[in-house]
Amino acid sequence: MFWKRSTVLLALLPLATALAGQSAADAAVVTGVVRAVPDVGLRSEPRVDSKVPARIPTGHRGTVSCYVRGSQSISGWGGTNPYWNYTEIDGRTGYIPDVWLDTGGDITTQVPECGSRRTREPDDTREGRKGTPDAEEPLKTGQACVFLAPKRPAVGPVTLGHVGWGFQVGRDEYVYGATENPTAQWKIDPGKDNGAWRGSGNLTTMREAFRKAEGYSQYKCAEVSAWKESAARAAVSAAENGGYLILANNCMDHTYKILTAYGAALPNPGPREKRTYTNLVHDANVPSWIPRLWFASIPWDQKSL
């Protein structure tokens, strides 16, 4: 956010960097402190109508790696401007309006604009990283992961299990999340909050995010040769806005669609018409539609979180 008298000490940080012979924009990240009271929404996209996977209390600190110019200005603690800061905070990542995050200076001089130093959205052929000023050798293979919370939820005497997803988009960069349905509703209409969340970070960050989430204890990952980041991200957005139905549009269906869009080979959860309460215990024709059984049927190496 823009400079204020109350942040003189923090404002000295980019000045010291400049004196050392570097521009502030060359810094990898900058620390930001939430100034909204009592909290601010950490949004999945840089716009006011996007989902809010988490609310971050005032005073919490995070790291900002880049900024996005939004389509409209926002007013807050730091004045009025159109910028959104891509922030890692409290174990999550997302966008916070710059006017609610104290970075000790002008965010446009402290970090680069998102996408200006690397391609965050390579196309399906993975050529997007080529030809850029700091291009890396593109990954030959990506990695897809499924995470399991084996003891939730329960329907009568049956424990269904719960799954989440993750996929690799860079050398050590992953996008991950799940559809949690925290209110345990049988049906949620499309467009309404189904408890979907997402984050990004390295492999350790991804595992830690699921370790801290409710009930997750196991995961499986596999290499994917023809990985498609754009298709997977589109499937993530569809899942976030696609509602929920316990027998036909649940966490497993969302995980399956996201990771198969990415290019992973996964067992088909089975035809939806076969998914009835009477088939919860066992159906020879639908052996893996229950999330924990579907997870067990995935032929990838299993690890503990």
Phi and psi in degrees as GROMACS dihedral restraints (atoms count N, CA, C in turn):
[ dihedral_restraints ]
;  ai    aj    ak    al  type     phi  dphi    fc
    3     4     5     6     1   -75.4    20    10
    4     5     6     7     1   154.5    20    10
    6     7     8     9     1   -60.4    20    10
    7     8     9    10     1   137.6    20    10
    9    10    11    12     1  -134.1    20    10
   10    11    12    13     1   158.2    20    10
   12    13    14    15     1   -60.3    20    10
   13    14    15    16     1   -32.2    20    10
   15    16    17    18     1   -70.5    20    10
   16    17    18    19     1    -6.5    20    10
   18    19    20    21     1  -121.4    20    10
   19    20    21    22     1    35.2    20    10
   21    22    23    24     1   -59.5    20    10
   22    23    24    25     1   -44.3    20    10
   24    25    26    27     1   -63.8    20    10
   25    26    27    28     1   -45.4    20    10
   27    28    29    30     1   -65.2    20    10
   28    29    30    31     1   -32.0    20    10
   30    31    32    33     1   -66.8    20    10
   31    32    33    34     1   -19.5    20    10
   33    34    35    36     1   -72.0    20    10
   34    35    36    37     1   -19.8    20    10
   36    37    38    39     1   -61.3    20    10
   37    38    39    40     1   -54.0    20    10
   39    40    41    42     1   -63.8    20    10
   40    41    42    43     1   -30.0    20    10
   42    43    44    45     1   -64.2    20    10
   43    44    45    46     1   -43.5    20    10
   45    46    47    48     1   -63.2    20    10
   46    47    48    49     1   -37.9    20    10
   48    49    50    51     1   -62.4    20    10
   49    50    51    52     1   -43.2    20    10
   51    52    53    54     1   -62.6    20    10
   52    53    54    55     1   -41.3    20    10
   54    55    56    57     1   -64.1    20    10
   55    56    57    58     1   -26.2    20    10
   57    58    59    60     1   -79.6    20    10
   58    59    60    61     1    -1.6    20    10
   60    61    62    63     1   102.1    20    10
   61    62    63    64     1    10.7    20    10
   63    64    65    66     1  -121.2    20    10
   64    65    66    67     1   150.3    20    10
   66    67    68    69     1   -81.0    20    10
   67    68    69    70     1   152.3    20    10
   69    70    71    72     1   -61.4    20    10
   70    71    72    73     1   -31.0    20    10
   72    73    74    75     1   -67.8    20    10
   73    74    75    76     1   -16.6    20    10
   75    76    77    78     1   -80.7    20    10
   76    77    78    79     1   -10.3    20    10
   78    79    80    81     1   -66.1    20    10
   79    80    81    82     1   143.1    20    10
   81    82    83    84     1   -69.6    20    10
   82    83    84    85     1   -45.0    20    10
   84    85    86    87     1  -144.0    20    10
   85    86    87    88     1   165.8    20    10
   87    88    89    90     1  -135.9    20    10
   88    89    90    91     1   145.3    20    10
   90    91    92    93     1   -77.3    20    10
   91    92    93    94     1   138.4    20    10
   93    94    95    96     1  -128.2    20    10
   94    95    96    97     1   143.0    20    10
   96    97    98    99     1  -117.2    20    10
   97    98    99   100     1   129.2    20    10
   99   100   101   102     1   -68.6    20    10
  100   101   102   103     1   127.5    20    10
  102   103   104   105     1  -111.4    20    10
  103   104   105   106     1    -3.1    20    10
  105   106   107   108     1   -71.3    20    10
  106   107   108   109     1   143.7    20    10
  108   109   110   111     1  -122.2    20    10
  109   110   111   112     1   123.9    20    10
  111   112   113   114     1   -87.0    20    10
  112   113   114   115     1   -13.3    20    10
  114   115   116   117     1  -161.7    20    10
  115   116   117   118     1   177.1    20    10
  117   118   119   120     1  -136.0    20    10
  118   119   120   121     1   148.7    20    10
  120   121   122   123     1   -79.0    20    10
  121   122   123   124     1   132.0    20    10
  123   124   125   126     1   -92.0    20    10
  124   125   126   127     1   109.9    20    10
  126   127   128   129     1   -97.9    20    10
  127   128   129   130     1   151.9    20    10
  129   130   131   132     1   -74.8    20    10
  130   131   132   133     1   -24.5    20    10
  132   133   134   135     1  -136.5    20    10
  133   134   135   136     1   157.5    20    10
  135   136   137   138     1   -80.4    20    10
  136   137   138   139     1    64.8    20    10
  138   139   140   141     1  -157.2    20    10
  139   140   141   142     1   155.4    20    10
  141   142   143   144     1   -73.4    20    10
  142   143   144   145     1   -16.7    20    10
  144   145   146   147     1  -100.4    20    10
  145   146   147   148     1     9.7    20    10
  147   148   149   150     1   -82.9    20    10
  148   149   150   151     1   167.8    20    10
  150   151   152   153     1   -66.2    20    10
  151   152   153   154     1   154.3    20    10
  153   154   155   156     1  -118.5    20    10
  154   155   156   157     1    88.7    20    10
  156   157   158   159     1   -64.7    20    10
  157   158   159   160     1   -23.4    20    10
  159   160   161   162     1  -155.9    20    10
  160   161   162   163     1   154.9    20    10
  162   163   164   165     1  -114.2    20    10
  163   164   165   166     1   131.8    20    10
  165   166   167   168     1  -107.4    20    10
  166   167   168   169     1   121.8    20    10
  168   169   170   171     1   -67.5    20    10
  169   170   171   172     1   155.5    20    10
  171   172   173   174     1   -58.8    20    10
  172   173   174   175     1   142.5    20    10
  174   175   176   177     1    90.5    20    10
  175   176   177   178     1   -14.9    20    10
  177   178   179   180     1   -72.1    20    10
  178   179   180   181     1   144.7    20    10
  180   181   182   183     1  -107.5    20    10
  181   182   183   184     1   143.5    20    10
  183   184   185   186     1  -143.3    20    10
  184   185   186   187     1  -177.1    20    10
  186   187   188   189     1  -119.4    20    10
  187   188   189   190     1   133.4    20    10
  189   190   191   192     1  -104.9    20    10
  190   191   192   193     1   126.6    20    10
  192   193   194   195     1  -105.5    20    10
  193   194   195   196     1   -20.6    20    10
  195   196   197   198     1  -166.3    20    10
  196   197   198   199     1   172.3    20    10
  198   199   200   201     1  -132.5    20    10
  199   200   201   202     1   159.2    20    10
  201   202   203   204     1  -126.9    20    10
  202   203   204   205     1   138.2    20    10
  204   205   206   207     1   -86.2    20    10
  205   206   207   208     1   118.2    20    10
  207   208   209   210     1   -80.1    20    10
  208   209   210   211     1   177.3    20    10
  210   211   212   213     1   -84.1    20    10
  211   212   213   214     1   -11.1    20    10
  213   214   215   216     1  -147.9    20    10
  214   215   216   217     1   155.9    20    10
  216   217   218   219     1   -80.4    20    10
  217   218   219   220     1   151.1    20    10
  219   220   221   222     1  -124.5    20    10
  220   221   222   223     1   140.2    20    10
  222   223   224   225     1  -105.5    20    10
  223   224   225   226     1   141.1    20    10
  225   226   227   228     1  -168.3    20    10
  226   227   228   229     1  -156.7    20    10
  228   229   230   231     1   -53.8    20    10
  229   230   231   232     1   -38.1    20    10
  231   232   233   234     1   -95.4    20    10
  232   233   234   235     1    12.7    20    10
  234   235   236   237     1   110.3    20    10
  235   236   237   238     1  -138.6    20    10
  237   238   239   240     1  -137.2    20    10
  238   239   240   241     1   126.0    20    10
  240   241   242   243     1  -162.8    20    10
  241   242   243   244     1   168.2    20    10
  243   244   245   246     1   -96.7    20    10
  244   245   246   247     1    11.8    20    10
  246   247   248   249     1   -91.2    20    10
  247   248   249   250     1   145.0    20    10
  249   250   251   252     1  -119.6    20    10
  250   251   252   253     1   133.4    20    10
  252   253   254   255     1  -100.0    20    10
  253   254   255   256     1   123.2    20    10
  255   256   257   258     1   -77.4    20    10
  256   257   258   259     1   113.1    20    10
  258   259   260   261     1  -127.0    20    10
  259   260   261   262     1   136.6    20    10
  261   262   263   264     1  -102.1    20    10
  262   263   264   265     1   119.5    20    10
  264   265   266   267     1  -155.1    20    10
  265   266   267   268     1   137.1    20    10
  267   268   269   270     1    53.8    20    10
  268   269   270   271     1    37.4    20    10
  270   271   272   273     1    78.1    20    10
  271   272   273   274     1     8.0    20    10
  273   274   275   276     1  -128.0    20    10
  274   275   276   277     1   166.2    20    10
  276   277   278   279     1  -130.0    20    10
  277   278   279   280     1   148.9    20    10
  279   280   281   282     1   172.3    20    10
  280   281   282   283     1  -165.2    20    10
  282   283   284   285     1  -111.1    20    10
  283   284   285   286     1   133.9    20    10
  285   286   287   288     1  -125.3    20    10
  286   287   288   289     1   135.1    20    10
  288   289   290   291     1   -56.5    20    10
  289   290   291   292     1   134.4    20    10
  291   292   293   294     1   -57.3    20    10
  292   293   294   295     1   -32.5    20    10
  294   295   296   297     1   -70.8    20    10
  295   296   297   298     1   -10.5    20    10
  297   298   299   300     1  -108.8    20    10
  298   299   300   301     1     6.9    20    10
  300   301   302   303     1  -127.5    20    10
  301   302   303   304     1   119.5    20    10
  303   304   305   306     1   -87.7    20    10
  304   305   306   307     1   105.0    20    10
  306   307   308   309     1  -104.3    20    10
  307   308   309   310     1     0.1    20    10
  309   310   311   312     1    81.8    20    10
  310   311   312   313     1    12.2    20    10
  312   313   314   315     1  -179.7    20    10
  313   314   315   316     1  -167.0    20    10
  315   316   317   318     1   -81.6    20    10
  316   317   318   319     1   113.8    20    10
  318   319   320   321     1   -59.6    20    10
  319   320   321   322     1   -28.3    20    10
  321   322   323   324     1   -71.6    20    10
  322   323   324   325     1   -14.7    20    10
  324   325   326   327     1  -106.6    20    10
  325   326   327   328     1    -7.0    20    10
  327   328   329   330     1   -94.4    20    10
  328   329   330   331     1   -37.5    20    10
  330   331   332   333     1  -136.6    20    10
  331   332   333   334     1   160.7    20    10
  333   334   335   336     1   -74.8    20    10
  334   335   336   337     1   162.5    20    10
  336   337   338   339     1   -69.4    20    10
  337   338   339   340     1   138.7    20    10
  339   340   341   342     1   -56.5    20    10
  340   341   342   343     1   129.5    20    10
  342   343   344   345     1    90.7    20    10
  343   344   345   346     1    -7.7    20    10
  345   346   347   348     1   -82.1    20    10
  346   347   348   349     1   -21.3    20    10
  348   349   350   351     1  -108.8    20    10
  349   350   351   352     1   -14.7    20    10
  351   352   353   354     1  -157.1    20    10
  352   353   354   355     1   158.9    20    10
  354   355   356   357     1   -86.3    20    10
  355   356   357   358     1   113.8    20    10
  357   358   359   360     1   -85.5    20    10
  358   359   360   361     1   -17.9    20    10
  360   361   362   363     1  -128.4    20    10
  361   362   363   364     1    72.2    20    10
  363   364   365   366     1   -63.8    20    10
  364   365   366   367     1   152.1    20    10
  366   367   368   369     1   -76.6    20    10
  367   368   369   370     1  -179.8    20    10
  369   370   371   372     1   -65.1    20    10
  370   371   372   373     1   -19.8    20    10
  372   373   374   375     1   -94.2    20    10
  373   374   375   376     1     2.8    20    10
  375   376   377   378     1    63.3    20    10
  376   377   378   379     1    27.4    20    10
  378   379   380   381     1   -89.4    20    10
  379   380   381   382     1    -6.2    20    10
  381   382   383   384     1   -62.4    20    10
  382   383   384   385     1   -24.7    20    10
  384   385   386   387     1   -81.7    20    10
  385   386   387   388     1   -14.2    20    10
  387   388   389   390     1   -82.2    20    10
  388   389   390   391     1   148.4    20    10
  390   391   392   393     1    82.6    20    10
  391   392   393   394     1    -0.5    20    10
  393   394   395   396     1   -87.3    20    10
  394   395   396   397     1   157.9    20    10
  396   397   398   399     1   -57.4    20    10
  397   398   399   400     1   -33.5    20    10
  399   400   401   402     1  -119.3    20    10
  400   401   402   403     1    40.4    20    10
  402   403   404   405     1   -61.5    20    10
  403   404   405   406     1   140.3    20    10
  405   406   407   408     1  -100.8    20    10
  406   407   408   409     1   161.4    20    10
  408   409   410   411     1   -63.9    20    10
  409   410   411   412     1   123.1    20    10
  411   412   413   414     1   -64.7    20    10
  412   413   414   415     1   149.7    20    10
  414   415   416   417     1   -65.3    20    10
  415   416   417   418     1   135.4    20    10
  417   418   419   420     1   -78.6    20    10
  418   419   420   421     1   -33.4    20    10
  420   421   422   423     1  -135.0    20    10
  421   422   423   424     1   148.2    20    10
  423   424   425   426     1  -106.7    20    10
  424   425   426   427     1  -175.5    20    10
  426   427   428   429     1  -135.4    20    10
  427   428   429   430     1   134.6    20    10
  429   430   431   432     1  -114.3    20    10
  430   431   432   433     1   142.1    20    10
  432   433   434   435     1  -135.4    20    10
  433   434   435   436     1   145.7    20    10
  435   436   437   438     1  -121.4    20    10
  436   437   438   439     1   132.6    20    10
  438   439   440   441     1  -112.8    20    10
  439   440   441   442     1   143.3    20    10
  441   442   443   444     1  -124.7    20    10
  442   443   444   445     1   131.6    20    10
  444   445   446   447     1  -107.8    20    10
  445   446   447   448     1    96.3    20    10
  447   448   449   450     1   -70.2    20    10
  448   449   450   451     1   -20.8    20    10
  450   451   452   453     1  -105.5    20    10
  451   452   453   454     1    11.6    20    10
  453   454   455   456     1  -139.6    20    10
  454   455   456   457     1   145.2    20    10
  456   457   458   459     1   -92.3    20    10
  457   458   459   460     1   176.0    20    10
  459   460   461   462     1  -111.8    20    10
  460   461   462   463     1   136.8    20    10
  462   463   464   465     1  -119.1    20    10
  463   464   465   466     1   103.5    20    10
  465   466   467   468     1    62.2    20    10
  466   467   468   469     1  -129.3    20    10
  468   469   470   471     1   -84.5    20    10
  469   470   471   472     1    -1.1    20    10
  471   472   473   474     1  -104.4    20    10
  472   473   474   475     1   129.2    20    10
  474   475   476   477     1   -94.1    20    10
  475   476   477   478     1   116.7    20    10
  477   478   479   480     1   -79.1    20    10
  478   479   480   481     1   -35.0    20    10
  480   481   482   483     1    85.5    20    10
  481   482   483   484     1   165.1    20    10
  483   484   485   486     1  -145.1    20    10
  484   485   486   487     1   139.1    20    10
  486   487   488   489     1  -127.4    20    10
  487   488   489   490     1   154.8    20    10
  489   490   491   492     1  -132.6    20    10
  490   491   492   493     1   178.5    20    10
  492   493   494   495     1  -135.4    20    10
  493   494   495   496     1   162.1    20    10
  495   496   497   498     1  -159.7    20    10
  496   497   498   499     1   148.3    20    10
  498   499   500   501     1  -148.1    20    10
  499   500   501   502     1   150.7    20    10
  501   502   503   504     1   -86.9    20    10
  502   503   504   505     1   138.0    20    10
  504   505   506   507     1  -127.6    20    10
  505   506   507   508     1    -2.1    20    10
  507   508   509   510     1  -160.7    20    10
  508   509   510   511     1  -176.7    20    10
  510   511   512   513     1   -48.9    20    10
  511   512   513   514     1   -50.6    20    10
  513   514   515   516     1  -140.6    20    10
  514   515   516   517     1    54.7    20    10
  516   517   518   519     1  -135.1    20    10
  517   518   519   520     1   128.2    20    10
  519   520   521   522     1  -128.7    20    10
  520   521   522   523     1   152.5    20    10
  522   523   524   525     1  -113.1    20    10
  523   524   525   526     1   138.5    20    10
  525   526   527   528     1  -152.8    20    10
  526   527   528   529     1   163.2    20    10
  528   529   530   531     1   168.8    20    10
  529   530   531   532     1  -166.0    20    10
  531   532   533   534     1  -167.7    20    10
  532   533   534   535     1   163.8    20    10
  534   535   536   537     1  -104.3    20    10
  535   536   537   538     1   107.2    20    10
  537   538   539   540     1   -89.7    20    10
  538   539   540   541     1   -27.6    20    10
  540   541   542   543     1    44.7    20    10
  541   542   543   544     1    61.1    20    10
  543   544   545   546     1   -64.0    20    10
  544   545   546   547     1   -21.7    20    10
  546   547   548   549     1   -88.7    20    10
  547   548   549   550     1     2.7    20    10
  549   550   551   552     1    54.6    20    10
  550   551   552   553     1    42.8    20    10
  552   553   554   555     1   -83.9    20    10
  553   554   555   556     1   147.6    20    10
  555   556   557   558     1   -72.9    20    10
  556   557   558   559     1   -32.3    20    10
  558   559   560   561     1  -142.8    20    10
  559   560   561   562     1   134.7    20    10
  561   562   563   564     1  -129.5    20    10
  562   563   564   565     1   126.3    20    10
  564   565   566   567     1   -68.0    20    10
  565   566   567   568     1   147.2    20    10
  567   568   569   570     1   -54.5    20    10
  568   569   570   571     1   140.7    20    10
  570   571   572   573     1    92.6    20    10
  571   572   573   574     1   -16.6    20    10
  573   574   575   576     1   -95.2    20    10
  574   575   576   577     1   163.4    20    10
  576   577   578   579     1   -69.2    20    10
  577   578   579   580     1   115.9    20    10
  579   580   581   582     1  -105.3    20    10
  580   581   582   583     1    13.1    20    10
  582   583   584   585     1    77.9    20    10
  583   584   585   586     1    14.7    20    10
  585   586   587   588     1   -69.7    20    10
  586   587   588   589     1   140.6    20    10
  588   589   590   591     1  -139.2    20    10
  589   590   591   592     1   160.1    20    10
  591   592   593   594     1  -147.5    20    10
  592   593   594   595     1   156.1    20    10
  594   595   596   597     1  -144.7    20    10
  595   596   597   598     1   177.2    20    10
  597   598   599   600     1  -148.7    20    10
  598   599   600   601     1   152.4    20    10
  600   601   602   603     1   164.0    20    10
  601   602   603   604     1  -168.6    20    10
  603   604   605   606     1   -82.3    20    10
  604   605   606   607     1  -177.9    20    10
  606   607   608   609     1   -61.1    20    10
  607   608   609   610     1   -40.7    20    10
  609   610   611   612     1   -65.0    20    10
  610   611   612   613     1   -42.6    20    10
  612   613   614   615     1   -61.2    20    10
  613   614   615   616     1   -42.6    20    10
  615   616   617   618     1   -62.5    20    10
  616   617   618   619     1   -47.8    20    10
  618   619   620   621     1   -62.8    20    10
  619   620   621   622     1   -39.6    20    10
  621   622   623   624     1   -66.8    20    10
  622   623   624   625     1   -36.7    20    10
  624   625   626   627     1   -61.5    20    10
  625   626   627   628     1   -42.6    20    10
  627   628   629   630     1   -74.3    20    10
  628   629   630   631     1   -33.1    20    10
  630   631   632   633     1   -62.1    20    10
  631   632   633   634     1   -35.7    20    10
  633   634   635   636     1   -81.1    20    10
  634   635   636   637     1   -21.6    20    10
  636   637   638   639     1   -74.0    20    10
  637   638   639   640     1   164.5    20    10
  639   640   641   642     1   -68.1    20    10
  640   641   642   643     1   115.9    20    10
  642   643   644   645     1    85.2    20    10
  643   644   645   646     1   -10.4    20    10
  645   646   647   648     1   -71.3    20    10
  646   647   648   649     1   133.3    20    10
  648   649   650   651     1  -141.6    20    10
  649   650   651   652     1   -12.6    20    10
  651   652   653   654     1  -137.7    20    10
  652   653   654   655     1   157.6    20    10
  654   655   656   657     1  -156.3    20    10
  655   656   657   658     1   159.8    20    10
  657   658   659   660     1  -134.0    20    10
  658   659   660   661     1   139.4    20    10
  660   661   662   663     1  -132.7    20    10
  661   662   663   664     1   153.3    20    10
  663   664   665   666     1  -147.1    20    10
  664   665   666   667     1   152.8    20    10
  666   667   668   669     1   -75.8    20    10
  667   668   669   670     1   143.2    20    10
  669   670   671   672     1  -127.4    20    10
  670   671   672   673     1   120.1    20    10
  672   673   674   675     1   -77.3    20    10
  673   674   675   676     1   -53.7    20    10
  675   676   677   678     1   -95.8    20    10
  676   677   678   679     1    67.0    20    10
  678   679   680   681     1   -80.4    20    10
  679   680   681   682     1   145.6    20    10
  681   682   683   684     1  -128.9    20    10
  682   683   684   685     1    94.9    20    10
  684   685   686   687     1   -64.8    20    10
  685   686   687   688     1   -45.8    20    10
  687   688   689   690     1   -61.2    20    10
  688   689   690   691     1   -42.8    20    10
  690   691   692   693     1   -64.9    20    10
  691   692   693   694     1   -39.0    20    10
  693   694   695   696     1   -66.7    20    10
  694   695   696   697     1   -41.7    20    10
  696   697   698   699     1   -64.6    20    10
  697   698   699   700     1   -36.8    20    10
  699   700   701   702     1   -63.8    20    10
  700   701   702   703     1   -39.0    20    10
  702   703   704   705     1   -67.6    20    10
  703   704   705   706     1   -33.8    20    10
  705   706   707   708     1   -62.1    20    10
  706   707   708   709     1   -48.0    20    10
  708   709   710   711     1   -62.1    20    10
  709   710   711   712     1   -38.6    20    10
  711   712   713   714     1   -64.0    20    10
  712   713   714   715     1   -40.4    20    10
  714   715   716   717     1   -67.2    20    10
  715   716   717   718     1   -40.2    20    10
  717   718   719   720     1   -63.2    20    10
  718   719   720   721     1   -30.5    20    10
  720   721   722   723     1  -109.5    20    10
  721   722   723   724     1     7.4    20    10
  723   724   725   726     1   -96.7    20    10
  724   725   726   727     1     9.8    20    10
  726   727   728   729     1    73.6    20    10
  727   728   729   730     1  -156.6    20    10
  729   730   731   732     1  -159.9    20    10
  730   731   732   733     1   141.6    20    10
  732   733   734   735     1  -146.7    20    10
  733   734   735   736     1   122.2    20    10
  735   736   737   738     1   -59.8    20    10
  736   737   738   739     1   -31.9    20    10
  738   739   740   741     1   -98.6    20    10
  739   740   741   742     1    -6.3    20    10
  741   742   743   744     1  -146.8    20    10
  742   743   744   745     1   -10.4    20    10
  744   745   746   747     1  -148.5    20    10
  745   746   747   748     1    58.3    20    10
  747   748   749   750     1  -108.1    20    10
  748   749   750   751     1  -167.5    20    10
  750   751   752   753     1   -58.8    20    10
  751   752   753   754     1   -36.0    20    10
  753   754   755   756     1   -68.3    20    10
  754   755   756   757     1   -44.5    20    10
  756   757   758   759     1   -60.8    20    10
  757   758   759   760     1   -42.4    20    10
  759   760   761   762     1   -64.9    20    10
  760   761   762   763     1   -43.8    20    10
  762   763   764   765     1   -61.9    20    10
  763   764   765   766     1   -44.4    20    10
  765   766   767   768     1   -60.3    20    10
  766   767   768   769     1   -46.6    20    10
  768   769   770   771     1   -67.0    20    10
  769   770   771   772     1   -40.7    20    10
  771   772   773   774     1   -65.5    20    10
  772   773   774   775     1   -47.9    20    10
  774   775   776   777     1   -76.4    20    10
  775   776   777   778     1   -31.3    20    10
  777   778   779   780     1   -71.9    20    10
  778   779   780   781     1   -32.6    20    10
  780   781   782   783     1   -63.1    20    10
  781   782   783   784     1   -34.8    20    10
  783   784   785   786     1   -67.5    20    10
  784   785   786   787     1   -28.3    20    10
  786   787   788   789     1   122.2    20    10
  787   788   789   790     1     2.9    20    10
  789   790   791   792     1   -75.7    20    10
  790   791   792   793     1   146.5    20    10
  792   793   794   795     1   -94.7    20    10
  793   794   795   796     1   111.8    20    10
  795   796   797   798     1  -128.2    20    10
  796   797   798   799     1   151.1    20    10
  798   799   800   801     1   -61.6    20    10
  799   800   801   802     1   137.2    20    10
  801   802   803   804     1   -69.1    20    10
  802   803   804   805     1   128.8    20    10
  804   805   806   807     1   -64.1    20    10
  805   806   807   808     1    -9.3    20    10
  807   808   809   810     1   108.2    20    10
  808   809   810   811     1   157.7    20    10
  810   811   812   813     1   -65.4    20    10
  811   812   813   814     1   139.9    20    10
  813   814   815   816     1   -65.2    20    10
  814   815   816   817     1   -31.5    20    10
  816   817   818   819     1   -66.0    20    10
  817   818   819   820     1   -17.8    20    10
  819   820   821   822     1   -87.1    20    10
  820   821   822   823     1    -6.3    20    10
  822   823   824   825     1   -89.2    20    10
  823   824   825   826     1    94.8    20    10
  825   826   827   828     1  -128.8    20    10
  826   827   828   829     1   163.7    20    10
  828   829   830   831     1   -61.1    20    10
  829   830   831   832     1   -34.1    20    10
  831   832   833   834     1   -67.7    20    10
  832   833   834   835     1   -18.8    20    10
  834   835   836   837     1   -94.1    20    10
  835   836   837   838     1     5.4    20    10
  837   838   839   840     1   -63.1    20    10
  838   839   840   841     1   -41.3    20    10
  840   841   842   843     1   -72.9    20    10
  841   842   843   844     1   -50.9    20    10
  843   844   845   846     1  -169.6    20    10
  844   845   846   847     1   141.1    20    10
  846   847   848   849     1  -148.9    20    10
  847   848   849   850     1   118.4    20    10
  849   850   851   852     1   -60.5    20    10
  850   851   852   853     1   -26.5    20    10
  852   853   854   855     1   -84.7    20    10
  853   854   855   856     1   -16.1    20    10
  855   856   857   858     1  -132.5    20    10
  856   857   858   859     1    75.2    20    10
  858   859   860   861     1   -77.4    20    10
  859   860   861   862     1   -12.0    20    10
  861   862   863   864     1  -139.7    20    10
  862   863   864   865     1    24.5    20    10
  864   865   866   867     1   -79.5    20    10
  865   866   867   868     1   -20.2    20    10
  867   868   869   870     1   -71.5    20    10
  868   869   870   871     1   129.3    20    10
  870   871   872   873     1   -50.7    20    10
  871   872   873   874     1   -44.3    20    10
  873   874   875   876     1   -68.8    20    10
  874   875   876   877     1   -32.9    20    10
  876   877   878   879     1   -75.3    20    10
  877   878   879   880     1   -35.3    20    10
  879   880   881   882     1   -62.4    20    10
  880   881   882   883     1   -44.0    20    10
  882   883   884   885     1   -58.4    20    10
  883   884   885   886     1   -43.8    20    10
  885   886   887   888     1   -63.0    20    10
  886   887   888   889     1   -29.3    20    10
  888   889   890   891     1   -81.7    20    10
  889   890   891   892     1    -9.8    20    10
  891   892   893   894     1   -73.8    20    10
  892   893   894   895     1   122.4    20    10
  894   895   896   897     1   -83.0    20    10
  895   896   897   898     1    48.3    20    10
  897   898   899   900     1  -114.5    20    10
  898   899   900   901     1   158.7    20    10
  900   901   902   903     1   -64.6    20    10
  901   902   903   904     1   134.6    20    10
  903   904   905   906     1   -99.6    20    10
  904   905   906   907     1   139.3    20    10
  906   907   908   909     1  -133.2    20    10
  907   908   909   910     1   159.9    20    10
  909   910   911   912     1   -96.3    20    10
  910   911   912   913     1   146.4    20    10
